[in-house]
Amino acid sequence: KMAGDSRFPDVDSDGSEKSEEIEIVVNVGGVRQVFYGDNLNQYPETRLAELVNCLSGGYDSIFSLCDDYDPGKREFYFDRDPDAFKCIIDVYYFGEIHMKKGICPICFKNEMEFWKVDLKFLDDCCKAHLSEKKEELEEIARRVQLILDDLGVDASESRWKKCQKCIWKFLEKPESSYPARVIAVLSFLFILISSVVMCVGTIPDLQVVDAEGNRMEHPTLDSIETACIGWFTMEYVLRLISSPNKLHFALSFMNIVDVLAILPFYVSLTLTHLGAKLMELSNVQQAVQALRIMRIARIFKLARHSSGLQTLTYALKRSFKELGLLLMYLAVGIFVFSALGYTMEQSHPETLFKSIPQSFWWAIITMTTVGYGDIYPKTTLGKLNAAISFLCGVIAIALPIHPIINNFVRYYNKQRVLETAAKHELELMELNSAEGKATGSRSELEDLSREGKEGPLYSSRIKVSHSDTFIHLLSEEKHHRTRLQSCK
C-alpha cells in the first residue's frame, strides 16, 4: 500500500502522524520553507495544514494539494508567487497578514484563496487597499460593459428601443461619433452665450425703458436668451425620453441643475402674462427679477462637458475632512481674535469695534488676508492682535491645501489609468475574438454573421477578459493565476 511505503512517515492507525514536530518542506516558486506540524495545525482548514495529513492518502491526496512532490526529500512544490507566500505564512506565526508594497491586492486575494487562508486575517489597512482595487476593477468593468453595450446591436429590440439608444448615444456620448461631438460643442457654446447674455443684460447702457419707466433687458438680448432656453429645453426633453432609467435621470444632480436653469424662464413668462391679473404688478416684477437670478445655475451645466470640473468636484467631495478642519480653525480663530480685538479697542475713544459680533467681520477679512480696511484697530495692542490674527489665518488656510491638491491629482491620474485600462481590455477582447475566428470553422462564422454582428467586438462569445488583471465582473468563469502571471 502507498501508506506503507518507506518513503512516507510512519502513521498511527487513525491516520495521524506520530510526531507533532514533523517537518513539512514547501518549495514555492523556487523558495524553500520548512514548517512544523504544530504551527500549521493552528489553522487546520488551510492548505498547508492539510499537507500534514495528506501523506497517508497516497499520491492522489498529495497531488490534489500541490503541483509536484519529491518523496526522497519529502518536499512539496507549488507554482505560486513566492513574495505573496512569504506574507501569507505570517498568519501561522503572528495571527495576521500584512500585504507587502508592490503586490497587486487582487492577486494577493487570489493567493490567499489558494492557500485557503480566510480574509479576516488580513490587516485593516490592507483590506482598505483591496477594497480600493476592487472598486477600480468594477469601474473598469462598468466602462467596458458600457462600450460593449453601445457597440452591440440586439436584433430582438424594437425600432423604438433602437431609436432611443441612438438618441441617447447622440446626446450623452460625444466620443461615439462626429455628429455627437458637434452637438456637444454646440451645447457648450449655448451655455457660454446664455451666461454672457445674462451678464451683459444687466449693463444700464444696454437696457431699455418700458412704458412705466422701468428698465428692462434689450429685446435682442431677450431673443437670444429665448433661443438658448429653447435649445436647453429640447436637449433635456430628448435626453429624458431616450434615458434608459427615467427615475435615475430625473434625480441626477446634473439633470436637476438643467431643470433649475430652464424653469425660471417659463415661470417668469407665466408670471408676466398671467400674474398681473392675480397680484399687483410690482409684486410680479419682483418675483420675475428674483427668478432671473436663478439663471446663474446654468453655469454649472459646463461641468457636463468638462472633465476638469468633474475632477475638481470629486476632489472637493473627497476633501470634506480637510475642508472641515479649515473651517474649524478659522471659526476658532475668528471667535478668539474678534473678542480680543473688541476688548483691546475699548480704551480708544474713536474705536470701530462696537461689539464682538461686529468684530467677527473684521476677524474674517483679516484672517483670510482680504483686509478691506473698513474696520481697523487704532491701539498698539489692537494692532499686535491684528498681526497675530492674519499670521494665524495664513497658516490655517495653508495647512489643508496640500491634501486637497493631492486628492485632485490622485483622482485625475486614476481616471486616466481607468480609461487606458478599459481600452486595453477592449483591445485584448478584440484580439482574442480575432484569434478565435481564425481557428473557428466556416459554419461558426456563418452563425455569427446570421446573428447580425458586424465585427469581432460584437460577438456574443466574448465573455472573458484575458488581460493580466482579470476582471471577474466580465465573466462568470473561474480563472486561476500562477506565479508566472503578473499584474499591470
BAMIMI-686053 format. One record per residue (C-alpha): residue number from 1; residue in one letter; x, y, z. Coordinates in steps of 0.25 Angstrom, whole numbers, plus 5000, padded with zeros to 4 digits. Example, Ala and Ser with C-alpha at 12.3 -4.5 7.8 and 13.67 -1.06 7.14 Angstrom:
2
REC / nuba / nugu / xx / yy / zz
REC / 1 / A / 5049 / 4982 / 5031
REC / 2 / S / 5055 / 4996 / 5029
END
This chain:
488
REC / nuba / nugu / xx / yy / zz
REC / 1 / K / 5000 / 5000 / 5000
REC / 2 / M / 5004 / 5014 / 4998
REC / 3 / A / 5003 / 5018 / 5012
REC / 4 / G / 5013 / 5007 / 5016
REC / 5 / D / 5023 / 5012 / 5006
REC / 6 / S / 5037 / 5015 / 5013
REC / 7 / R / 5037 / 5028 / 5007
REC / 8 / F / 5026 / 5033 / 5015
REC / 9 / P / 5026 / 5035 / 5030
REC / 10 / D / 5020 / 5025 / 5040
REC / 11 / V / 5006 / 5028 / 5044
REC / 12 / D / 4997 / 5023 / 5055
REC / 13 / S / 4985 / 5014 / 5052
REC / 14 / D / 4976 / 5026 / 5052
REC / 15 / G / 4984 / 5033 / 5041
REC / 16 / S / 4990 / 5043 / 5049
REC / 17 / E / 5005 / 5045 / 5050
REC / 18 / K / 5013 / 5040 / 5062
REC / 19 / S / 5020 / 5053 / 5064
REC / 20 / E / 5014 / 5066 / 5065
REC / 21 / E / 5028 / 5072 / 5061
REC / 22 / I / 5028 / 5066 / 5047
REC / 23 / E / 5035 / 5076 / 5037
REC / 24 / I / 5028 / 5080 / 5024
REC / 25 / V / 5037 / 5085 / 5013
REC / 26 / V / 5030 / 5094 / 5004
REC / 27 / N / 5036 / 5100 / 4991
REC / 28 / V / 5028 / 5111 / 4985
REC / 29 / G / 5034 / 5117 / 4972
REC / 30 / G / 5048 / 5113 / 4976
REC / 31 / V / 5047 / 5118 / 4990
REC / 32 / R / 5048 / 5107 / 5001
REC / 33 / Q / 5041 / 5108 / 5014
REC / 34 / V / 5041 / 5098 / 5026
REC / 35 / F / 5029 / 5097 / 5035
REC / 36 / Y / 5026 / 5089 / 5047
REC / 37 / G / 5013 / 5082 / 5049
REC / 38 / D / 5009 / 5088 / 5062
REC / 39 / N / 5009 / 5102 / 5055
REC / 40 / L / 5001 / 5098 / 5043
REC / 41 / N / 4991 / 5091 / 5051
REC / 42 / Q / 4987 / 5104 / 5058
REC / 43 / Y / 4979 / 5106 / 5045
REC / 44 / P / 4974 / 5093 / 5041
REC / 45 / E / 4966 / 5098 / 5029
REC / 46 / T / 4978 / 5104 / 5022
REC / 47 / R / 4985 / 5097 / 5010
REC / 48 / L / 4998 / 5096 / 5018
REC / 49 / A / 4991 / 5089 / 5030
REC / 50 / E / 4985 / 5079 / 5020
REC / 51 / L / 4999 / 5075 / 5015
REC / 52 / V / 5002 / 5069 / 5029
REC / 53 / N / 4992 / 5058 / 5028
REC / 54 / C / 4991 / 5056 / 5013
REC / 55 / L / 5003 / 5047 / 5012
REC / 56 / S / 4994 / 5035 / 5017
REC / 57 / G / 4985 / 5037 / 5006
REC / 58 / G / 4995 / 5034 / 4995
REC / 59 / Y / 4998 / 5041 / 4982
REC / 60 / D / 4984 / 5045 / 4979
REC / 61 / S / 4983 / 5052 / 4992
REC / 62 / I / 4996 / 5059 / 4991
REC / 63 / F / 4995 / 5064 / 4976
REC / 64 / S / 4981 / 5069 / 4980
REC / 65 / L / 4988 / 5079 / 4989
REC / 66 / C / 5001 / 5083 / 4982
REC / 67 / D / 5007 / 5083 / 4967
REC / 68 / D / 5018 / 5073 / 4970
REC / 69 / Y / 5024 / 5065 / 4981
REC / 70 / D / 5038 / 5059 / 4983
REC / 71 / P / 5037 / 5047 / 4992
REC / 72 / G / 5052 / 5046 / 4995
REC / 73 / K / 5053 / 5060 / 5000
REC / 74 / R / 5039 / 5060 / 5005
REC / 75 / E / 5037 / 5073 / 4998
REC / 76 / F / 5024 / 5079 / 4993
REC / 77 / Y / 5025 / 5088 / 4980
REC / 78 / F / 5016 / 5099 / 4977
REC / 79 / D / 5016 / 5108 / 4965
REC / 80 / R / 5011 / 5121 / 4972
REC / 81 / D / 5016 / 5135 / 4975
REC / 82 / P / 5027 / 5133 / 4986
REC / 83 / D / 5026 / 5148 / 4990
REC / 84 / A / 5011 / 5147 / 4993
REC / 85 / F / 5014 / 5133 / 5000
REC / 86 / K / 5024 / 5140 / 5010
REC / 87 / C / 5013 / 5149 / 5014
REC / 88 / I / 5003 / 5139 / 5016
REC / 89 / I / 5011 / 5130 / 5025
REC / 90 / D / 5011 / 5141 / 5035
REC / 91 / V / 4998 / 5136 / 5039
REC / 92 / Y / 5004 / 5124 / 5046
REC / 93 / Y / 5014 / 5132 / 5054
REC / 94 / F / 5006 / 5145 / 5057
REC / 95 / G / 4992 / 5142 / 5054
REC / 96 / E / 4990 / 5153 / 5044
REC / 97 / I / 4995 / 5156 / 5030
REC / 98 / H / 5001 / 5169 / 5024
REC / 99 / M / 5002 / 5171 / 5009
REC / 100 / K / 5015 / 5176 / 5004
REC / 101 / K / 5016 / 5189 / 4996
REC / 102 / G / 5017 / 5186 / 4981
REC / 103 / I / 5008 / 5173 / 4981
REC / 104 / C / 4995 / 5174 / 4974
REC / 105 / P / 4983 / 5173 / 4984
REC / 106 / I / 4974 / 5165 / 4975
REC / 107 / C / 4986 / 5155 / 4972
REC / 108 / F / 4989 / 5155 / 4987
REC / 109 / K / 4974 / 5152 / 4990
REC / 110 / N / 4975 / 5140 / 4980
REC / 111 / E / 4987 / 5135 / 4986
REC / 112 / M / 4980 / 5135 / 5000
REC / 113 / E / 4968 / 5127 / 4994
REC / 114 / F / 4978 / 5117 / 4988
REC / 115 / W / 4985 / 5115 / 5001
REC / 116 / K / 4971 / 5114 / 5008
REC / 117 / V / 4974 / 5126 / 5018
REC / 118 / D / 4962 / 5134 / 5022
REC / 119 / L / 4962 / 5149 / 5018
REC / 120 / K / 4959 / 5152 / 5033
REC / 121 / F / 4973 / 5150 / 5036
REC / 122 / L / 4977 / 5162 / 5026
REC / 123 / D / 4980 / 5175 / 5033
REC / 124 / D / 4970 / 5186 / 5033
REC / 125 / C / 4980 / 5195 / 5025
REC / 126 / C / 4982 / 5184 / 5014
REC / 127 / K / 4967 / 5182 / 5014
REC / 128 / A / 4965 / 5196 / 5010
REC / 129 / H / 4975 / 5195 / 4999
REC / 130 / L / 4968 / 5183 / 4994
REC / 131 / S / 4954 / 5190 / 4994
REC / 132 / E / 4960 / 5201 / 4986
REC / 133 / K / 4966 / 5192 / 4976
REC / 134 / K / 4952 / 5185 / 4975
REC / 135 / E / 4945 / 5198 / 4972
REC / 136 / E / 4955 / 5201 / 4961
REC / 137 / L / 4953 / 5188 / 4955
REC / 138 / E / 4938 / 5190 / 4956
REC / 139 / E / 4939 / 5203 / 4949
REC / 140 / I / 4947 / 5197 / 4938
REC / 141 / A / 4937 / 5186 / 4936
REC / 142 / R / 4926 / 5196 / 4936
REC / 143 / R / 4933 / 5205 / 4925
REC / 144 / V / 4936 / 5193 / 4917
REC / 145 / Q / 4922 / 5188 / 4918
REC / 146 / L / 4916 / 5202 / 4914
REC / 147 / I / 4925 / 5202 / 4902
REC / 148 / L / 4921 / 5188 / 4898
REC / 149 / D / 4906 / 5191 / 4900
REC / 150 / D / 4908 / 5203 / 4891
REC / 151 / L / 4915 / 5195 / 4880
REC / 152 / G / 4905 / 5183 / 4881
REC / 153 / V / 4893 / 5182 / 4873
REC / 154 / D / 4881 / 5174 / 4878
REC / 155 / A / 4873 / 5169 / 4867
REC / 156 / S / 4861 / 5166 / 4876
REC / 157 / E / 4860 / 5180 / 4880
REC / 158 / S / 4848 / 5188 / 4875
REC / 159 / R / 4850 / 5200 / 4866
REC / 160 / W / 4846 / 5210 / 4877
REC / 161 / K / 4857 / 5204 / 4886
REC / 162 / K / 4868 / 5205 / 4875
REC / 163 / C / 4863 / 5219 / 4873
REC / 164 / Q / 4864 / 5222 / 4888
REC / 165 / K / 4878 / 5216 / 4889
REC / 166 / C / 4883 / 5225 / 4877
REC / 167 / I / 4878 / 5238 / 4883
REC / 168 / W / 4884 / 5234 / 4896
REC / 169 / K / 4898 / 5232 / 4890
REC / 170 / F / 4896 / 5244 / 4881
REC / 171 / L / 4894 / 5253 / 4893
REC / 172 / E / 4901 / 5247 / 4904
REC / 173 / K / 4913 / 5241 / 4898
REC / 174 / P / 4921 / 5251 / 4889
REC / 175 / E / 4932 / 5241 / 4886
REC / 176 / S / 4922 / 5231 / 4879
REC / 177 / S / 4922 / 5239 / 4866
REC / 178 / Y / 4926 / 5252 / 4859
REC / 179 / P / 4911 / 5258 / 4859
REC / 180 / A / 4911 / 5255 / 4874
REC / 181 / R / 4923 / 5263 / 4876
REC / 182 / V / 4917 / 5274 / 4868
REC / 183 / I / 4905 / 5274 / 4877
REC / 184 / A / 4913 / 5274 / 4890
REC / 185 / V / 4921 / 5287 / 4885
REC / 186 / L / 4908 / 5294 / 4881
REC / 187 / S / 4902 / 5291 / 4895
REC / 188 / F / 4915 / 5296 / 4901
REC / 189 / L / 4914 / 5309 / 4892
REC / 190 / F / 4900 / 5311 / 4896
REC / 191 / I / 4903 / 5311 / 4911
REC / 192 / L / 4914 / 5321 / 4909
REC / 193 / I / 4905 / 5330 / 4901
REC / 194 / S / 4894 / 5329 / 4911
REC / 195 / S / 4903 / 5332 / 4922
REC / 196 / V / 4909 / 5344 / 4915
REC / 197 / V / 4895 / 5350 / 4911
REC / 198 / M / 4891 / 5349 / 4925
REC / 199 / C / 4903 / 5357 / 4930
REC / 200 / V / 4902 / 5367 / 4918
REC / 201 / G / 4887 / 5369 / 4920
REC / 202 / T / 4890 / 5376 / 4934
REC / 203 / I / 4898 / 5387 / 4927
REC / 204 / P / 4890 / 5400 / 4929
REC / 205 / D / 4894 / 5406 / 4915
REC / 206 / L / 4889 / 5393 / 4908
REC / 207 / Q / 4875 / 5393 / 4915
REC / 208 / V / 4862 / 5400 / 4910
REC / 209 / V / 4851 / 5407 / 4917
REC / 210 / D / 4837 / 5402 / 4917
REC / 211 / A / 4824 / 5410 / 4917
REC / 212 / E / 4824 / 5410 / 4932
REC / 213 / G / 4838 / 5416 / 4933
REC / 214 / N / 4845 / 5403 / 4938
REC / 215 / R / 4858 / 5398 / 4932
REC / 216 / M / 4857 / 5384 / 4925
REC / 217 / E / 4867 / 5376 / 4916
REC / 218 / H / 4869 / 5379 / 4902
REC / 219 / P / 4859 / 5372 / 4892
REC / 220 / T / 4871 / 5366 / 4884
REC / 221 / L / 4877 / 5360 / 4897
REC / 222 / D / 4864 / 5355 / 4901
REC / 223 / S / 4862 / 5348 / 4888
REC / 224 / I / 4876 / 5341 / 4889
REC / 225 / E / 4872 / 5337 / 4903
REC / 226 / T / 4859 / 5331 / 4898
REC / 227 / A / 4867 / 5323 / 4887
REC / 228 / C / 4877 / 5318 / 4897
REC / 229 / I / 4865 / 5313 / 4906
REC / 230 / G / 4859 / 5306 / 4894
REC / 231 / W / 4871 / 5299 / 4892
REC / 232 / F / 4873 / 5295 / 4906
REC / 233 / T / 4858 / 5290 / 4907
REC / 234 / M / 4859 / 5282 / 4894
REC / 235 / E / 4872 / 5275 / 4899
REC / 236 / Y / 4866 / 5272 / 4913
REC / 237 / V / 4853 / 5266 / 4907
REC / 238 / L / 4861 / 5257 / 4897
REC / 239 / R / 4870 / 5252 / 4908
REC / 240 / L / 4859 / 5249 / 4917
REC / 241 / I / 4851 / 5242 / 4906
REC / 242 / S / 4863 / 5234 / 4902
REC / 243 / S / 4868 / 5231 / 4916
REC / 244 / P / 4868 / 5216 / 4920
REC / 245 / N / 4865 / 5219 / 4934
REC / 246 / K / 4855 / 5231 / 4936
REC / 247 / L / 4855 / 5232 / 4951
REC / 248 / H / 4871 / 5232 / 4952
REC / 249 / F / 4871 / 5242 / 4941
REC / 250 / A / 4862 / 5251 / 4948
REC / 251 / L / 4869 / 5250 / 4961
REC / 252 / S / 4883 / 5252 / 4956
REC / 253 / F / 4890 / 5265 / 4961
REC / 254 / M / 4894 / 5270 / 4947
REC / 255 / N / 4880 / 5268 / 4942
REC / 256 / I / 4874 / 5275 / 4954
REC / 257 / V / 4883 / 5287 / 4950
REC / 258 / D / 4878 / 5286 / 4936
REC / 259 / V / 4864 / 5288 / 4941
REC / 260 / L / 4868 / 5299 / 4950
REC / 261 / A / 4874 / 5306 / 4938
REC / 262 / I / 4861 / 5305 / 4930
REC / 263 / L / 4850 / 5306 / 4940
REC / 264 / P / 4852 / 5321 / 4943
REC / 265 / F / 4849 / 5325 / 4929
REC / 266 / Y / 4836 / 5318 / 4928
REC / 267 / V / 4832 / 5323 / 4942
REC / 268 / S / 4835 / 5337 / 4939
REC / 269 / L / 4828 / 5336 / 4926
REC / 270 / T / 4815 / 5331 / 4933
REC / 271 / L / 4816 / 5342 / 4944
REC / 272 / T / 4818 / 5353 / 4933
REC / 273 / H / 4806 / 5349 / 4925
REC / 274 / L / 4797 / 5343 / 4936
REC / 275 / G / 4802 / 5348 / 4949
REC / 276 / A / 4797 / 5362 / 4947
REC / 277 / K / 4783 / 5358 / 4947
REC / 278 / L / 4785 / 5351 / 4961
REC / 279 / M / 4794 / 5361 / 4968
REC / 280 / E / 4800 / 5375 / 4968
REC / 281 / L / 4809 / 5378 / 4956
REC / 282 / S / 4820 / 5382 / 4965
REC / 283 / N / 4820 / 5368 / 4972
REC / 284 / V / 4820 / 5361 / 4959
REC / 285 / Q / 4833 / 5369 / 4955
REC / 286 / Q / 4840 / 5366 / 4968
REC / 287 / A / 4837 / 5351 / 4966
REC / 288 / V / 4842 / 5351 / 4952
REC / 289 / Q / 4854 / 5358 / 4956
REC / 290 / A / 4857 / 5348 / 4967
REC / 291 / L / 4855 / 5337 / 4957
REC / 292 / R / 4864 / 5343 / 4947
REC / 293 / I / 4875 / 5342 / 4957
REC / 294 / M / 4873 / 5327 / 4957
REC / 295 / R / 4879 / 5327 / 4943
REC / 296 / I / 4893 / 5326 / 4949
REC / 297 / A / 4890 / 5311 / 4951
REC / 298 / R / 4893 / 5309 / 4936
REC / 299 / I / 4908 / 5312 / 4938
REC / 300 / F / 4908 / 5298 / 4945
REC / 301 / K / 4904 / 5292 / 4932
REC / 302 / L / 4918 / 5294 / 4928
REC / 303 / A / 4922 / 5282 / 4937
REC / 304 / R / 4915 / 5273 / 4928
REC / 305 / H / 4925 / 5276 / 4917
REC / 306 / S / 4937 / 5278 / 4925
REC / 307 / S / 4945 / 5266 / 4931
REC / 308 / G / 4953 / 5276 / 4939
REC / 309 / L / 4941 / 5282 / 4946
REC / 310 / Q / 4936 / 5268 / 4949
REC / 311 / T / 4950 / 5264 / 4955
REC / 312 / L / 4950 / 5277 / 4964
REC / 313 / T / 4936 / 5274 / 4969
REC / 314 / Y / 4941 / 5260 / 4973
REC / 315 / A / 4953 / 5265 / 4979
REC / 316 / L / 4946 / 5274 / 4988
REC / 317 / K / 4936 / 5263 / 4991
REC / 318 / R / 4947 / 5255 / 4996
REC / 319 / S / 4953 / 5266 / 5004
REC / 320 / F / 4942 / 5269 / 5013
REC / 321 / K / 4950 / 5265 / 5025
REC / 322 / E / 4961 / 5275 / 5021
REC / 323 / L / 4951 / 5286 / 5018
REC / 324 / G / 4944 / 5283 / 5031
REC / 325 / L / 4957 / 5285 / 5039
REC / 326 / L / 4960 / 5298 / 5031
REC / 327 / L / 4946 / 5304 / 5035
REC / 328 / M / 4948 / 5299 / 5049
REC / 329 / Y / 4962 / 5306 / 5050
REC / 330 / L / 4956 / 5319 / 5044
REC / 331 / A / 4944 / 5318 / 5053
REC / 332 / V / 4952 / 5317 / 5066
REC / 333 / G / 4962 / 5328 / 5061
REC / 334 / I / 4951 / 5337 / 5057
REC / 335 / F / 4944 / 5336 / 5071
REC / 336 / V / 4957 / 5338 / 5079
REC / 337 / F / 4963 / 5349 / 5071
REC / 338 / S / 4950 / 5357 / 5070
REC / 339 / A / 4948 / 5356 / 5085
REC / 340 / L / 4962 / 5361 / 5088
REC / 341 / G / 4961 / 5372 / 5077
REC / 342 / Y / 4948 / 5377 / 5084
REC / 343 / T / 4954 / 5377 / 5098
REC / 344 / M / 4967 / 5384 / 5094
REC / 345 / E / 4960 / 5395 / 5085
REC / 346 / Q / 4950 / 5399 / 5096
REC / 347 / S / 4960 / 5409 / 5102
REC / 348 / H / 4961 / 5417 / 5089
REC / 349 / P / 4950 / 5428 / 5088
REC / 350 / E / 4948 / 5426 / 5073
REC / 351 / T / 4948 / 5411 / 5073
REC / 352 / L / 4942 / 5404 / 5061
REC / 353 / F / 4939 / 5391 / 5069
REC / 354 / K / 4925 / 5394 / 5075
REC / 355 / S / 4922 / 5379 / 5079
REC / 356 / I / 4928 / 5365 / 5078
REC / 357 / P / 4918 / 5361 / 5067
REC / 358 / Q / 4922 / 5373 / 5059
REC / 359 / S / 4937 / 5369 / 5061
REC / 360 / F / 4934 / 5356 / 5054
REC / 361 / W / 4934 / 5363 / 5041
REC / 362 / W / 4948 / 5369 / 5044
REC / 363 / A / 4953 / 5356 / 5048
REC / 364 / I / 4948 / 5349 / 5036
REC / 365 / I / 4955 / 5359 / 5026
REC / 366 / T / 4967 / 5359 / 5034
REC / 367 / M / 4970 / 5344 / 5035
REC / 368 / T / 4966 / 5342 / 5021
REC / 369 / T / 4976 / 5353 / 5017
REC / 370 / V / 4966 / 5361 / 5010
REC / 371 / G / 4966 / 5374 / 5018
REC / 372 / Y / 4956 / 5383 / 5013
REC / 373 / G / 4960 / 5394 / 5023
REC / 374 / D / 4946 / 5398 / 5027
REC / 375 / I / 4949 / 5393 / 5041
REC / 376 / Y / 4963 / 5394 / 5047
REC / 377 / P / 4970 / 5395 / 5060
REC / 378 / K / 4975 / 5408 / 5066
REC / 379 / T / 4982 / 5404 / 5079
REC / 380 / T / 4996 / 5397 / 5079
REC / 381 / L / 4991 / 5385 / 5086
REC / 382 / G / 4980 / 5384 / 5075
REC / 383 / K / 4990 / 5385 / 5064
REC / 384 / L / 4998 / 5374 / 5070
REC / 385 / N / 4986 / 5365 / 5072
REC / 386 / A / 4983 / 5368 / 5057
REC / 387 / A / 4997 / 5364 / 5053
REC / 388 / I / 4996 / 5351 / 5060
REC / 389 / S / 4982 / 5348 / 5055
REC / 390 / F / 4986 / 5349 / 5040
REC / 391 / L / 4998 / 5341 / 5042
REC / 392 / C / 4990 / 5330 / 5049
REC / 393 / G / 4980 / 5331 / 5037
REC / 394 / V / 4991 / 5329 / 5027
REC / 395 / I / 4996 / 5317 / 5034
REC / 396 / A / 4981 / 5311 / 5036
REC / 397 / I / 4978 / 5313 / 5021
REC / 398 / A / 4991 / 5307 / 5016
REC / 399 / L / 4991 / 5294 / 5024
REC / 400 / P / 4979 / 5287 / 5017
REC / 401 / I / 4983 / 5292 / 5003
REC / 402 / H / 4993 / 5281 / 5001
REC / 403 / P / 4984 / 5269 / 5004
REC / 404 / I / 4973 / 5275 / 4995
REC / 405 / I / 4983 / 5277 / 4983
REC / 406 / N / 4987 / 5262 / 4985
REC / 407 / N / 4973 / 5257 / 4985
REC / 408 / F / 4971 / 5265 / 4971
REC / 409 / V / 4984 / 5259 / 4965
REC / 410 / R / 4981 / 5245 / 4970
REC / 411 / Y / 4967 / 5245 / 4965
REC / 412 / Y / 4971 / 5251 / 4951
REC / 413 / N / 4982 / 5241 / 4949
REC / 414 / K / 4973 / 5230 / 4954
REC / 415 / Q / 4963 / 5234 / 4943
REC / 416 / R / 4973 / 5234 / 4932
REC / 417 / V / 4978 / 5220 / 4937
REC / 418 / L / 4964 / 5215 / 4937
REC / 419 / E / 4961 / 5220 / 4923
REC / 420 / T / 4974 / 5213 / 4918
REC / 421 / A / 4971 / 5200 / 4925
REC / 422 / A / 4957 / 5200 / 4919
REC / 423 / K / 4963 / 5202 / 4905
REC / 424 / H / 4973 / 5191 / 4908
REC / 425 / E / 4962 / 5181 / 4912
REC / 426 / L / 4955 / 5184 / 4899
REC / 427 / E / 4967 / 5182 / 4890
REC / 428 / L / 4970 / 5169 / 4897
REC / 429 / M / 4956 / 5164 / 4895
REC / 430 / E / 4956 / 5168 / 4881
REC / 431 / L / 4970 / 5161 / 4879
REC / 432 / N / 4964 / 5148 / 4886
REC / 433 / S / 4952 / 5149 / 4877
REC / 434 / A / 4960 / 5150 / 4865
REC / 435 / E / 4969 / 5138 / 4868
REC / 436 / G / 4956 / 5130 / 4871
REC / 437 / K / 4951 / 5134 / 4858
REC / 438 / A / 4964 / 5130 / 4851
REC / 439 / T / 4963 / 5116 / 4857
REC / 440 / G / 4948 / 5114 / 4856
REC / 441 / S / 4940 / 5107 / 4845
REC / 442 / R / 4933 / 5113 / 4834
REC / 443 / S / 4920 / 5109 / 4840
REC / 444 / E / 4923 / 5117 / 4852
REC / 445 / L / 4926 / 5129 / 4844
REC / 446 / E / 4913 / 5128 / 4837
REC / 447 / D / 4905 / 5126 / 4850
REC / 448 / L / 4912 / 5139 / 4855
REC / 449 / S / 4908 / 5147 / 4843
REC / 450 / R / 4894 / 5142 / 4843
REC / 451 / E / 4893 / 5147 / 4858
REC / 452 / G / 4895 / 5161 / 4852
REC / 453 / K / 4908 / 5164 / 4857
REC / 454 / E / 4917 / 5174 / 4849
REC / 455 / G / 4931 / 5171 / 4856
REC / 456 / P / 4939 / 5164 / 4866
REC / 457 / L / 4935 / 5173 / 4877
REC / 458 / Y / 4920 / 5169 / 4875
REC / 459 / S / 4922 / 5155 / 4877
REC / 460 / S / 4913 / 5149 / 4888
REC / 461 / R / 4924 / 5139 / 4891
REC / 462 / I / 4933 / 5149 / 4896
REC / 463 / K / 4931 / 5147 / 4911
REC / 464 / V / 4945 / 5147 / 4917
REC / 465 / S / 4955 / 5157 / 4918
REC / 466 / H / 4969 / 5152 / 4916
REC / 467 / S / 4977 / 5163 / 4922
REC / 468 / D / 4987 / 5161 / 4933
REC / 469 / T / 4978 / 5168 / 4943
REC / 470 / F / 4966 / 5159 / 4941
REC / 471 / I / 4953 / 5165 / 4942
REC / 472 / H / 4943 / 5155 / 4948
REC / 473 / L / 4931 / 5164 / 4946
REC / 474 / L / 4932 / 5162 / 4931
REC / 475 / S / 4931 / 5147 / 4932
REC / 476 / E / 4925 / 5136 / 4941
REC / 477 / E / 4937 / 5127 / 4938
REC / 478 / K / 4947 / 5124 / 4949
REC / 479 / H / 4961 / 5126 / 4946
REC / 480 / H / 4974 / 5122 / 4954
REC / 481 / R / 4986 / 5130 / 4953
REC / 482 / T / 5001 / 5125 / 4954
REC / 483 / R / 5013 / 5132 / 4959
REC / 484 / L / 5017 / 5134 / 4944
REC / 485 / Q / 5006 / 5144 / 4943
REC / 486 / S / 5008 / 5158 / 4947
REC / 487 / C / 4999 / 5169 / 4950
REC / 488 / K / 5000 / 5182 / 4942
END
